[in-house]
Amino acid sequence: MPTLRYWDYYNMTETFTELYEKAQEGNSFSFLYNDITSRENILLAYRTIKSNKGSNTPGTDGKTISDIKELSEDELVLKVRTILKSYHPKKVRRKWIEKDNGKRRPLGIPCILDRIIQQCFKQVLEPIAEAHFYKHSYGFRPLRSAHHAMARIQYLINQASLHFVVDIDIKSFFDNVNHTRLMKQLWNLGIQDRKVLACISKMIKAEIDGEGIPDRGTPQGGILSPLLSNIVLNDLDQWIADQWEFFPLHKPYKSKVGERYAKKRTNLKEGYLVRYADDFKILCRDGKTAQKWYHAVRRYLKERLTLDISPEKSKILNLRKRESEFLGFTIRANKKGKKRVAHTGVIQKKKKQIKQEAKRLIRRIKASPTSQNVLRFNSFVLGTHNYFKRATHVNPVFSRLAYDLKPFIYNRLQPVGKQEHPSNPPPLFKKFFSVNMKTFKVAEVYLFQLGIVKTVNSLNFSPKVTLYTEEGRKTLYKKLRSDIQKEISKLMNSNLPNRSVEYTDNRISRYSMKMGKCEITGWDLQAFEVHCHHYLPKSLGGNDEFHNLRILHQDIHRLIHLTDMKKIASILKKLNISKPILNKINQYRKVCEQENIVLS
């Protein structure tokens, strides 16, 4: 689990765990600024942003992560702290992306340093917020996905027989978040450091290039925006859950069934919320209850959160008669024997998009029949399958798509490839696709078969699996050995003048990946013995990227660069170097344009 490994590198795991546990106990936090601006948190933020593809997208200042990489660790930490002393975010770059319905969605792209600063805030605020969030909210949260939301809906239909659904669409949610209300919600969660709140206020009011200063909304594209949007809607989650699911009863009941019957004897509205970002549904047992929920939620959004719903997109559906749409899937409660079960498929709009994208990639292969273009098509097929294979009726949907595309693919690929039964295909092909069904072979690569996909059962999310408790982390990854963690801490605290933040960050990653061993000899290395070598020297065009660094014993590193034969002989004698190891050292010397060392 890369995220947890990064936390370990920078000794932030215990800090985040403590914040989560204190928030669960109902504590408030008045001194978060020091955690946010700590050296370790800033360097962790840099690493997290660096690993994000969006780090190469420039903001209004034209700078990307490449401009930050050249700074030293001390320079980066000092820069972030200095900016935050009197924080004024730079203008946000406006970019428009096309939506499925043909309309355009506005994205706000902050400058790269503002993104790193937002990440610093997110890392510290997220464990506090997570401790308060509703368990059936799935969007923009660690370890949760759209598939977990779908699994919850299927469970409520299949096991609880809830066949009425209230679909609510909030009108332009991200553009209409009330700033004053948001700041109060942060305070109510226990985030009560006024310096931190002042910085967040400036982030959400950052001027948008060409549009001025916004008085509402959280810009889509900002690092902190998804967390803030969940904080806004958490009030709604908790209010809905308190109306039925968490409603306190006068006496305890031994079973959930007994609880439910006790609640049904009251005037409470039975309903269960499933939310993914601003897209949510409330599942009910009958139409009358669904009507009550529809009007209650509409009023709550308007009066408490100052948000409007879209009347044409918000509706009540009987899933026995009509389909509902959610996260690209269709949902219906169909008969199976004496009961009804959830039947899920792919919405029409998504099927159209899949066809269009498949045709675009096939045309690309026809124009340039290279293995790279075939692999692009295969990646698209595998990605599409991985998302939609949670649908109960995915196979007939994709069989039909493949049937519709068959003439198009045949006519365009016949001149540049050949159709055949795959003989000796790669393991990935054999794992997912049929060798008894013909497919095209172009540039010695088989095209993945769009129509071959099987349903995979969706599993409900387990709240026990969390990044913020020791028990939850045990199920996710193997913790770094304590001795390795100890040496990494020493490496982090070592003084490396004139080294870039990219070099120092990648040096730690390399040491961790190699489990603290020299990459030539295999010896276990303590921090004081570690030298980090540029495989291709910077003087010959090398750089500080991960793939160009090697973790070596300090004396092995000296042997690569030394030219004085007396010093070389002295080290060889001290280390008792074997011939195979010397051969490896000579390979490194050759790249550095040094002469081979010959054993006398």
N, C-alpha and C positions, 0 to 999 in steps of 0.2 A: 504494500500500500504506500505509494510515493508520498502522499500527504503526511502520513504518520512518520515516515522515515525523515522527511524534512524537519518535522517538529523535533525529532530526536537530535538531528545534527546541531540544531541551534538551541537545545535545552529549553524548549518552550512547552513541552508536553505537560509537565507538572503545573505550569502557570495556567494553561487552558483548562486543565482538569479541575483545578482549585476554583476558577471562576465559575465553571459549570455547577460544581457542588454547592458553592455559596449561593448561587442564584436559585437553585432548587430549594434551598432552605429559606428563601425569601429575603435574603440580604440585599442591601443596596450598595452601590459602588460610587464613591466620591473621589477616588484617586486612581483613575484608569489612565491618565495621560502619561504617567511614568512607564507603565507597561507598553503603551502604544509606541512611545519614542525610545524604548530600550534598544540597544545595539542589536541584540539577538532578533527582536521582532522586525526591525527594519531590514536586516539581512535575509530573514525568512521571507519577507514580503518581496524583496528583489528576486529571490530564487523562484517564488511562486509565479510572479509576473513573467519572468524570463521563460518559464516552461509553457506559457500560454502563447498560442499562435498569434493572437492579437497584439502581442508585444512588438511586432514589426509594422503595425499600422500607426502612421504618424498622427499627432494631434495638430492643433493650429500652429504650434511652433516648429513643425516639420521634423521633430526628433523622434527616434525609436529607441528600443532597448540597446541597440548597438552603440548609441551615444553614451549610455549609462555604463556599459561594460568597461569602458576605458578608465572610469574612476577607480580609485583605491577604495577599500572598505571604509577607511576613516573619512575620506572625502564624501562618500555617499551618505554615511550616517550624519556627518556634520551638515551636509546640504539639506537633508530632510528636516533635521531639528531646527535649522536656521529658518527655513521656509515656514515651519509651523509656528514659530514665535509670533509672527504677524501674518497669519495665513490669508492669502487671497488667491484662490485658484485661477489659473489662466483660462482664457476663453475656450469653450468647448466646441469642437468641430462638429458641424451638422452633416449627417449623411442620411440619405433616403434609401430604403430598401423596399422592393415590391412585395406586397402581401399576396396571399392566394386569391383574394377577390379582385385583384387588379389595382387596388388602392396602394398607397405608399405609407410605410411606417417610418417615423423619424428616429434616428439613432443619434445619441450624443457621445462623441469620442473625446474624453479628456486627454490632456497632454500626458506623456509617459511618466513624468515625475508625480503628477497628480494621481495617476493610476497606482503608483507604488504607495503613495500616502494613503489612498483609499483602502488599499490592501492591508496596510498597517492597522487601520481602524477596524476593518472587517474581521481580521484574525482575533482581535481582543473582544469585539462586541458579539461575535457569533456564538461562542459558548454560553454567554449570558442569555441571549435570545432563545437558543435551542432548548434551554432548561424550561422555558415558558411556553414553547410552541405546542399546538394541538397535534396529537399523534397521527391524525389522518390528513395532514397537509403535506403534499409530496413535492411541490415545485421548488427549485432553487435551494434544496437542502442537502447536506452531506449524506451520501449513500442511498438517497431515495430517487425514484425514477417514475416516469409515466407508467411503466409496467406495474409498479406497486399500486398506483391509483386504480388501474384497470382491474387488478386482482381483488382490491377491496370492493369495487362495484360488483364484480362477478360473485363474490362471497355473499354480499347483501341480497342479491337476486336469488342465488341458489339456496343458501342456508336460511335466510331470514324471510324469504318470500315477499320482498319489497319490490313491487312492480310499477309503482308510480314515481316519476322523477320530476323534480323542479329544476329546470335549466335557467340559470340566471347569467346574463351577459352584462358586465359592467361597462358602461360607455367610456371608451378611451381612458381606462383606469390609470395607466402610468403617467398620462398627461394631466390628470386631475387630482392627484394626491394633495390634500390640504397640508401645507407646511406647518402651520401652527398646531394642528391636531397631531401630526407626526412627532413633533418635539415633545408634546405631552405624553404620547405613547411610549417614547424612549424613556422618559422620566419614570413613568409607571412601571416599566420593566426593571427599574433599579439602576439605570444608567444615569447617574446624577452628578457626574463630573461636569461642571459648567464650562470648563475650557474645552472639553471634548464635544459637548453639545454645540458650542459656538462654532467649532470647526465644521461639524456636520451641517449646521445651518448654512454656512458659506458654500459647502460642496453642492447642496441641492439648489442653491440660488446662483450658481456659477453662470456667468454670462454666456449665452449661446451665440456663436459667431454669426452676425447678420440678422439676429432676431432679438437681441437684448436680454435683459435679466428676467427669468421666469418667476411668476408669483405662485405657481402651482406645479405639481408633478415631480417625479424622480426620473432623470434622463435615462432611457434605455441605452445601454452601452457602458454606463458607469459601473465600476467594480462593486460599489456599495449598494447600488440601486436594488438588486434582487433581494438582499437582506432587508432593506428598508420597506420594500413592498410587502414582504411577509409580515413584518412588524405591524404595518397598517392593517392588514386583513386578519391578523391574529385576534383582534378584538371581536371580529365577526365570528371566527371559528369558535372562540370560547363562549360567546353569547348563544350560538346555535346549540352547542353541546350541553350548555347549562339548562336549556329548555326541556331536554329529555334525557340524553345519555348520562349526564352527570348530575341530574336533579337529585337533591338530597331527600332521602326517605326517612320517616320517623323511626323505623326499626330495620335492622339488617336482615337480608334474605339469604338463604343458603344457595340459591341458584339464580342465574340470569333470567330464567323463565319466570320465577316467582317475582323478581323485581319488575319485569315487564308487565305482568298482570296487575301488580299493585299500581303502577303508573297509569295503566289503561283505565283504572277505576276513577281516575281524576280527569280534569279537562286539559291535560297536557297534550301537546302535539308531538306524536311519534315521528321522528325524522333523524336521519344520519347523514352527516356532511362528508363529502369527499372533495378535496380541493387540490388543484395543481395551478400554482401562481394565481392569476385572476380568473381562471376557468374553474367553475365548481358546480356541483350538483347536490341536491338533497333528495335522498331516497325515502319514500313514504309507503304506507300500506294501502291507502285509498285516496281517491280523488279529492274528497272533502278536506282531508288533512293537508294534502298538497296545496290546495287553494289557500288555506290559512298560512302555510309557510311562505308562499309566493308573496302575499301582501305584507306579511311581517318582515321578511327580509328586505323588501323594497323600501319599506318605511325606515328600517334600521340603517340601511346604507345612506339614505337621504338625510335623516335627522342626526345620526351620530357620526358618520364618516363623510358627509357632504358629497356623496357619490350618486350619480344617476344610473339607472339601468336602461338598456336598449329594449324598448317594448317589442319591436319586431323580431328580436333574436331571443328574448326571454319567454319561456312558455312552460306549460305543464303537459307531460306526455304519459299516456298509458302504454307501458312497454309491451303489453300483450298484443297491442294493435298497431303501434307505430315505433319506428326506430328513433333512438336518440344518438347524437354524435358527441364524441369526447376524445380529444387528443389524436385525431386521425382515424379513430375506430368507430364502427357502428355498434349499437347495443340494442338487443331486443330480448324479451322474455318469451321463449317459444316452448310449446308443449313437448314433454318427454315422458311418456308413460302417464302417471297420474299427477305429475308436478310440472312446473315450468322451470327452465334453466336458461342461463344467459347464453345467447348466441351472438358472437362478435365477429365483425368483418372489417372491411376497409371502406372508408367513405368514398363517394364518387369522385370528389375533387382530388383526392390523393391518387386514385387509380389513373386519372387523367394526367397528373403530374408525372407518375412513374412511366407512363407510356411516352410522354414528351421527352423526358430525360434519357430513356433507353434509346429513342430514335436519334437524339442528338449525339450520343456516344457512338452509336453504330455508324452514323454519317462520318464521324471523326475517324473511325477505324478504316472506313472505305477510302477517305481522302489520304490517310497516312497509316497503312497497315503495319504498325510497329507493335512490338510486345508491350511497350509502355501504354499504348492506347487500349490494348486488350485488357491489361491489368486494371486500367481505370474503369472499364465496363464491369469487370469482375468485382472490383471493390464496391461499385454502386449496387450490384445485385446482392452481394453479401450483406451490406449495410441495410438495405431495404428489407431483406429477409429477417435480419436480426431484430429489427424494430417490430415488424408486423406479424412475426410468427407466434406472438402471444394471442392472436385472434383465433377463436375456436374454429372458424371456417376459412382459414388462410389458404388452404390448398386449392379449393375450387376457385377462389378469387385469382390466385396467381396462375393457375392452369388456364383460365380464361384470358388473362393478360398475355400469356405466352402464345396462346392460340391466335389472338388478334395481331400480335407482332410478327408471327412466323413468316408471312409473305414478305413483309418489309425487310426483315433481317436476311432472308434467303436471297432476295433480289440484289441487295447491296453487298453482301459478303461473298457470294459465289465467285465473283471475278478475282477476289484477293485471298481466298482461303478455300478450304474443302470441308465437307460434312463427313463425319465418320464416328464410329463408336470409339470412345476414348480407350486407347491402348497405352498401358503404363502411365496413367495420369499422376500428377503430384498428390501427396497425401491429403492436402486440404480439399482437393476435388473429390477424392474417394470418400472423404468423411461426410460431405454434405450432398453430393450429387450422384446421379445414376450413370454407371458405365455401360448400361444396356440401352441407353437412349442416345441417339446421334446428337452431336453438337459441332459447331464450327471450330476449326483449328486454323488460327492465323498467326503467322510469325512464330510457329512452334508452341503456341500457347492455346489451350482449350478455353472456349468461352463458357462461363458458368451458366447453368440452365435456369432461367427466370421462373419456369413453371414448377420446379422441384423444391418444395418447402413443406415441412411438417409442423403441426401445432406443438408448441411447448407450453406446458401449464404455467400460468402465472402464480407466483407465490406471494402471500401477504408479507409486508415488511414487519420485521421483528424490532420493536422499540429497544430491546436489549442490545441490539447491535448499534453501537454508537462510538464515535471517535473520542468522546469526552469522559469515558470511564475506563478504568484498567480492565474490568471484566469485558466490556464491549470491545476493546482493542484486541484482546486475546483471540477473538474469533476472526480478526481481520488480517493480522500479519504477525510474523515472527519478530519479536523485539530484537533490536541490536544487542549483541553480547555486551555485558556491562564493561568488560575490559576495552572493547572497541570504542564504546561510547565515551569512556574515560579519556582515551587517547585523542578522540575527535575534539573533545573539550579543550585539551591542551593545544591541539593544532589551531583551533579557532582563536585562542588567546595569544598565539605566537605573533611576534611583530615582523611583518614582511614589507619593508619600505619599497616603494616604487613598483608594487604589484597591483594589478587591476582586481576589481571586485569579482570579475569573471574567473580569473585565475584562482583566487582563494576559495571561491565557491565550488569550482570544479575539482579542486585539489581534495576537498573534503569528500565529495561524491565518489571520487576515484578510490580514495583510501577505504571508504565504506564498502564499495562494490567488491574490492579485492580482499575484504575482511582483514585489512591491516597487514597484508603480505607484500613483500618485494616482488615486482612483476618479472624480474629476471631470475632470482634465486629461489623464491618461494619462502624466504625467511619471514618470521613474524617480526613486525617492526613496532617499536615504541615511538612516541611522537618525536623525541629528540634525535632519532635515527632517520627520520623520514626526509627525503629530498624528492621534490616533484620535478620531473624532467620533461622538457619539450622534445617529443620524438623527432619532429622536424624543427630545428632551432629557429628562433625568431629572426635571427640574422640571415636565414636562408628562405624566409617567407612563411615560417610557422606562426601559429597563433595560440591563444589561451583556451581554445575550445576543448571540451571534454575528451574528444577522440584523439587529440594531439598530446595529451598529458600521460605520464607514466609515474607510478609510485615506486621509488627505488630506495634501497639502503644507501646511506650517504657515501660510503666508500665505493660502492658499485657505480654510483653517479660520477664520482671523481674519475674512476677508471675510463668512463666514456669520453671525458673531455681532456684528460691529462696528455701532455706530449713528452714530458720529462721521463725517460725510461727508468731512471733510478727510483723515482717516486712510484712509478707503476710497479716495479719489481718489489718494492717494499710492501705495497698494499696486497699484491698477489700472494706474497709469503705470509702476511698476517692473516689473510682470509682463507688461505689454502684452497684457491679457486680450481674447480675441476674443468676439464676440457669442454664438456657440453655447455657449461655456464660461460666460459670464455668465448665460445662460438657465438652465443647470444649477445655478449658484450660487443663483439666485433661487428655484428649486424647493426647495432645501434651506432657504433663509431663510423661505420660506412655511410649511414644517413647524415651524420654530422661532418662528413668529408674528412675523417681522421684515418690514419693508417692502422692496419690490423696490429693487435698485440700477439706476439708469438712466444709460446712457452719455451724456455731454453731447457 
